[in-house]
Amino acid sequence: MHEYTVDSGAYERWLAEHQDEFVVNAERSLNPDNLVLHRASCHTINGTPSRGTTWVGSYIKIVGTRHELETEHPTARPCRTCL
């Protein structure tokens, strides 16, 4: 598992190399009520950001296997688009 908190470019490189893994999209505070689990290939956390120019900032990305992320962040709800 790894967290991307400031480097959107590094996150985008990780996505390109790990399309079979998963991402938790989280507020910086890691508010357990607002964690969303996505496939790395999900268009809502991949490609061109719909809000702004960066994927990380007020939100962070935690990446890894589905098992790692669900174990570490059991309150993460599945994305309605990709899961």
C-alpha positions as CSV (number, residue, x, y, z in Angstrom):
1,M,0.0,0.0,0.0
2,H,1.1,3.6,-0.7
3,E,-0.5,7.0,-0.1
4,Y,-0.3,9.8,-2.7
5,T,-0.8,13.1,-0.9
6,V,1.0,15.7,-3.0
7,D,2.4,14.3,-6.2
8,S,-0.3,13.8,-8.7
9,G,2.2,12.9,-11.4
10,A,3.5,9.9,-9.3
11,Y,-0.1,8.8,-8.7
12,E,-0.8,8.9,-12.5
13,R,2.4,6.9,-13.2
14,W,1.3,4.3,-10.6
15,L,-2.1,4.1,-12.3
16,A,-0.6,3.5,-15.7
17,E,1.5,0.6,-14.3
18,H,-1.2,-1.0,-12.0
19,Q,-4.5,-1.0,-13.8
20,D,-5.4,-4.3,-12.1
21,E,-5.1,-2.9,-8.5
22,F,-7.3,-0.6,-6.5
23,V,-7.5,2.9,-5.1
24,V,-9.2,4.4,-2.0
25,N,-10.1,8.0,-2.6
26,A,-10.2,9.9,0.7
27,E,-10.4,13.3,2.2
28,R,-7.0,14.3,3.8
29,S,-8.6,13.8,7.2
30,L,-9.3,10.1,6.3
31,N,-12.9,10.7,7.3
32,P,-14.1,7.0,7.6
33,D,-17.5,8.1,6.3
34,N,-16.1,9.4,3.1
35,L,-13.8,6.7,1.7
36,V,-14.5,5.2,-1.7
37,L,-12.9,2.1,-3.1
38,H,-12.2,2.1,-6.9
39,R,-10.6,-0.1,-9.5
40,A,-7.5,1.7,-10.7
41,S,-9.0,1.7,-14.1
42,C,-12.1,3.6,-13.0
43,H,-12.6,6.8,-15.1
44,T,-13.6,8.7,-11.9
45,I,-10.1,8.6,-10.5
46,N,-8.1,8.1,-13.7
47,G,-7.4,10.2,-16.8
48,T,-8.1,14.0,-16.7
49,P,-9.3,15.3,-13.3
50,S,-12.9,16.6,-13.6
51,R,-12.3,19.2,-10.9
52,G,-9.0,21.1,-11.2
53,T,-5.7,20.0,-12.6
54,T,-4.5,17.5,-10.0
55,W,-5.8,14.2,-8.5
56,V,-4.3,14.9,-5.1
57,G,-4.7,17.9,-2.9
58,S,-7.8,18.2,-0.8
59,Y,-8.3,14.4,-1.5
60,I,-5.6,11.8,-1.3
61,K,-5.2,8.4,-3.0
62,I,-4.3,5.2,-1.1
63,V,-3.3,2.5,-3.5
64,G,-2.8,-1.3,-3.3
65,T,-4.5,-4.6,-3.6
66,R,-8.2,-4.8,-2.8
67,H,-7.5,-7.0,0.2
68,E,-4.9,-4.6,1.6
69,L,-7.3,-1.6,1.2
70,E,-10.4,-3.3,2.5
71,T,-8.4,-4.6,5.5
72,E,-6.9,-1.2,6.3
73,H,-10.0,0.9,5.5
74,P,-13.0,-1.4,6.2
75,T,-15.4,1.6,6.0
76,A,-14.5,2.3,2.3
77,R,-17.7,1.9,0.2
78,P,-17.4,0.5,-3.3
79,C,-17.6,2.9,-6.2
80,R,-21.0,2.8,-7.9
81,T,-19.3,3.1,-11.3
82,C,-16.6,0.4,-11.2
83,L,-17.5,-2.0,-8.4
